């Protein structure tokens, strides 16, 4: 008999916890939901017990501090989907055994994407017992995360499955479009935020609110005002592609790996 898959919600806001619990009942009926926990100490106590949950949903801001204090006390042993109203903790989240990072209010479509990622992880050929230690956990999840290889788009009345090798960049104007190296543009139904979660970060990078691009599509980089960068893309983009000072450093590092 297959053991039940337990999921733990670490959330100090009762309304947010109840909303997430209701969504999980609909989108992940295979999960047995444990009682919610709203503070660091009881979360540490639960996660120190065996067996660990199959999945943890964890709010970044808890009643008594940031959830990352939990992983200072014990190594992560369960995959974690982080939830928060803020986006500045994304890097810490993925370093703490995180497989996704959901901004509140949680959209059902984004939750479904995160759950699909978790299911793919469970089905892939990875060890049953995850490694311990933050560095090992970080390596384990970066190695095992599976990113999309194709994207389904519509061309007139025809559906086209594009290989991501053919994609130069994604651009948002009135709608989000995928642009191929050959200059063809197709509308896509996903938002840039949703696409960013499913694209390999070693291949594509988000340079601003309107563009996700691969390195090969950056034809030229010019210095702009106040340490900004101005990108010339190929195929050409009709409007300016500006990288803010805050993102410019990350882009330089990404291009100089």
C-alpha positions as CSV (number, residue, x, y, z in Angstrom):
1,X,0.0,0.0,0.0
2,X,1.3,3.4,-1.0
3,X,2.0,5.7,2.0
4,X,0.1,9.0,2.0
5,X,1.8,12.1,0.8
6,X,1.8,14.6,3.6
7,X,2.0,18.4,2.9
8,X,2.7,21.0,5.6
9,X,1.6,24.6,5.4
10,X,3.7,27.1,7.4
11,X,1.7,30.3,7.4
12,X,0.9,32.7,10.2
13,X,-2.1,34.4,8.5
14,X,-5.2,32.2,9.0
15,X,-7.0,33.6,6.0
16,X,-4.1,33.0,3.7
17,X,-3.6,29.5,5.2
18,X,-7.2,28.6,4.7
19,X,-7.2,29.9,1.1
20,X,-4.1,27.9,0.3
21,X,-5.6,24.8,1.9
22,X,-8.8,25.1,-0.2
23,X,-6.7,25.5,-3.4
24,X,-4.7,22.4,-2.5
25,X,-7.8,20.4,-1.9
26,X,-8.8,21.2,-5.5
27,X,-5.5,21.1,-7.3
28,X,-3.6,18.4,-5.3
29,X,-6.1,15.9,-4.0
30,X,-3.3,13.4,-3.6
31,X,-1.9,15.4,-0.7
32,X,-2.9,14.8,3.0
33,X,-2.7,18.3,4.6
34,X,-1.2,18.4,8.1
35,X,-2.3,21.1,10.6
36,X,-0.9,24.5,9.7
37,X,2.0,25.9,11.6
38,X,2.5,29.7,12.0
39,X,5.8,30.2,13.8
40,X,9.5,29.2,13.5
41,X,9.9,27.0,16.6
42,X,7.0,24.6,16.0
43,X,8.0,24.5,12.3
44,X,11.5,23.4,13.3
45,X,10.0,20.8,15.7
46,X,7.8,19.3,13.0
47,X,10.5,19.3,10.3
48,X,12.9,17.6,12.6
49,X,10.6,14.6,12.9
50,X,10.5,11.6,10.5
51,X,9.2,11.1,8.0
52,X,9.5,14.6,6.5
53,X,6.6,16.0,4.6
54,X,6.5,15.3,0.8
55,X,6.0,19.0,0.3
56,X,6.1,22.2,2.4
57,X,4.4,25.5,1.6
58,X,6.1,28.2,3.6
59,X,5.4,31.8,4.0
60,X,8.6,33.9,4.2
61,X,7.3,36.3,6.9
62,X,6.2,34.4,10.0
63,X,4.9,35.8,13.3
64,X,8.4,35.5,14.9
65,X,10.7,36.2,12.0
66,X,11.8,35.1,8.5
67,X,11.3,31.4,7.7
68,X,14.9,31.1,6.6
69,X,15.8,30.9,10.3
70,X,14.3,27.4,10.2
71,X,17.0,26.3,7.8
72,X,19.7,27.8,10.0
73,X,18.5,25.3,12.7
74,X,18.3,22.2,10.6
75,X,19.1,21.2,7.0
76,X,16.2,21.1,4.6
77,X,14.8,17.6,3.9
78,X,11.6,18.4,2.1
79,X,11.0,20.4,-1.1
80,X,9.6,23.8,-0.3
81,X,7.3,26.1,-2.3
82,X,7.6,29.6,-0.8
83,X,4.7,32.0,-0.6
84,X,5.1,35.7,0.1
85,X,3.8,39.2,-0.8
86,X,7.4,40.3,-1.6
87,X,9.8,39.2,-4.3
88,X,13.1,40.2,-2.8
89,X,13.7,36.9,-1.1
90,X,13.6,34.7,-4.3
91,X,17.4,33.9,-4.2
92,X,17.3,32.9,-0.6
93,X,14.2,30.7,-1.2
94,X,15.9,28.7,-4.0
95,X,19.0,28.3,-1.8
96,X,16.8,26.8,0.9
97,X,15.6,23.7,-1.0
98,X,12.9,25.8,-2.8
99,X,11.4,24.6,-6.0
100,X,9.1,27.6,-6.6
101,X,8.2,31.0,-5.2
102,X,4.6,32.2,-5.3
103,X,3.6,35.8,-4.8
104,X,0.5,36.5,-2.8
105,X,-2.3,36.6,-3.6
106,X,-1.6,33.2,-5.0
107,X,-3.2,32.7,-8.4
108,X,-4.6,29.2,-9.1
109,X,-2.7,29.0,-12.4
110,X,0.6,29.7,-10.7
111,X,-0.1,27.2,-8.0
112,X,-0.9,24.6,-10.6
113,X,2.4,25.3,-12.3
114,X,4.3,24.9,-9.0
115,X,2.5,21.6,-8.3
116,X,3.3,20.3,-11.8
117,X,7.0,21.1,-11.1
118,X,6.9,19.2,-7.8
119,X,5.2,16.2,-9.5
120,X,7.8,16.2,-12.2
121,X,10.5,16.2,-9.6
122,X,9.0,13.3,-7.8
123,X,8.7,11.3,-11.0
124,X,12.2,12.0,-12.2
125,X,15.1,9.7,-11.5
126,X,16.4,11.3,-8.4
127,X,17.4,9.7,-5.0
128,X,14.4,8.9,-2.7
129,X,16.3,10.5,0.2
130,X,17.4,14.1,-0.5
131,X,20.9,15.1,0.5
132,X,21.4,17.1,3.7
133,X,23.1,20.5,4.1
134,X,22.2,23.7,2.3
135,X,24.9,23.4,-0.3
136,X,23.9,19.8,-1.2
137,X,20.3,20.8,-1.2
138,X,20.9,23.7,-3.6
139,X,22.9,21.5,-5.9
140,X,20.3,18.7,-5.7
141,X,17.4,20.9,-6.8
142,X,19.2,22.9,-9.4
143,X,20.3,19.6,-11.0
144,X,16.9,17.9,-10.8
145,X,14.6,20.8,-11.8
146,X,13.1,20.2,-15.2
147,X,12.5,23.2,-17.5
148,X,10.3,23.4,-20.5
149,X,11.8,22.5,-23.9
150,X,9.0,23.5,-26.1
151,X,6.1,26.0,-26.2
152,X,2.8,25.6,-27.9
153,X,1.6,28.7,-29.8
154,X,-1.2,29.5,-32.2
155,X,-0.7,30.6,-35.8
156,X,-4.1,31.5,-37.2
157,X,-6.1,28.3,-36.8
158,X,-3.0,26.1,-36.5
159,X,-1.2,25.1,-33.3
160,X,2.6,25.1,-33.5
161,X,5.0,23.5,-31.0
162,X,8.1,25.6,-31.0
163,X,11.4,24.2,-29.7
164,X,13.0,26.7,-27.3
165,X,16.2,26.5,-29.3
166,X,14.3,28.5,-32.0
167,X,13.2,31.2,-29.5
168,X,15.1,34.5,-29.4
169,X,13.1,36.3,-26.8
170,X,9.7,36.8,-25.2
171,X,8.2,40.3,-25.3
172,X,5.2,41.8,-23.6
173,X,3.4,44.8,-25.1
174,X,-0.4,44.5,-25.2
175,X,0.0,40.8,-25.2
176,X,3.0,38.5,-24.6
177,X,4.6,37.2,-27.8
178,X,7.4,34.7,-28.4
179,X,9.8,35.9,-31.1
180,X,11.9,33.3,-33.1
181,X,15.4,33.7,-34.4
182,X,13.8,34.0,-37.9
183,X,11.7,37.0,-36.8
184,X,8.3,35.2,-36.5
185,X,6.2,36.4,-33.6
186,X,3.4,34.4,-31.9
187,X,1.1,35.3,-29.1
188,X,1.3,33.1,-26.0
189,X,-1.2,32.7,-23.2
190,X,1.2,32.7,-20.3
191,X,2.5,35.8,-18.5
192,X,6.2,36.6,-18.4
193,X,6.1,35.8,-14.7
194,X,4.8,32.3,-15.5
195,X,7.2,31.8,-18.4
196,X,10.1,32.8,-16.2
197,X,9.4,30.0,-13.8
198,X,9.5,27.4,-16.5
199,X,12.5,28.5,-18.5
200,X,16.1,27.4,-17.9
201,X,17.8,30.4,-16.1
202,X,21.1,29.4,-17.7
203,X,19.6,29.9,-21.2
204,X,17.1,32.8,-20.7
205,X,17.2,35.9,-18.5
206,X,14.5,38.4,-17.5
207,X,16.1,41.8,-18.3
208,X,13.1,44.0,-17.5
209,X,9.3,43.9,-17.1
210,X,8.8,43.4,-20.8
211,X,11.5,41.1,-22.0
212,X,13.0,37.6,-21.4
213,X,15.9,37.0,-23.7
214,X,18.6,34.4,-24.5
215,X,22.2,35.5,-24.8
216,X,22.4,34.8,-28.5
217,X,19.7,37.3,-29.2
218,X,21.6,40.2,-27.6
219,X,23.4,41.8,-30.5
220,X,24.8,44.8,-28.7
221,X,25.0,46.4,-25.3
222,X,25.4,50.1,-24.8
223,X,25.8,52.0,-21.5
224,X,22.8,54.2,-20.7
225,X,21.9,56.9,-18.2
226,X,22.6,56.2,-14.5
227,X,24.4,52.8,-15.1
228,X,21.5,51.5,-17.1
229,X,22.1,49.3,-20.1
230,X,20.5,49.6,-23.6
231,X,20.2,46.3,-25.4
232,X,19.9,45.8,-29.2
233,X,18.2,42.6,-29.9
234,X,18.1,40.4,-32.9
235,X,15.6,40.1,-34.4
236,X,15.1,43.8,-33.8
237,X,12.7,45.0,-31.2
238,X,10.7,48.1,-32.2
239,X,11.0,49.8,-28.8
240,X,14.0,50.4,-26.6
241,X,15.1,47.5,-24.4
242,X,16.5,49.1,-21.2
243,X,18.0,47.2,-18.3
244,X,17.7,49.1,-15.0
245,X,20.7,49.7,-12.8
246,X,19.4,47.1,-10.3
247,X,19.3,44.4,-13.0
248,X,22.4,45.5,-14.9
249,X,24.8,43.8,-12.6
250,X,23.0,40.5,-12.7
251,X,22.9,40.6,-16.5
252,X,26.7,41.3,-16.7
253,X,27.4,38.3,-14.4
254,X,25.0,36.1,-16.4
255,X,26.8,37.0,-19.6
256,X,30.2,36.5,-18.1
257,X,29.8,33.0,-16.7
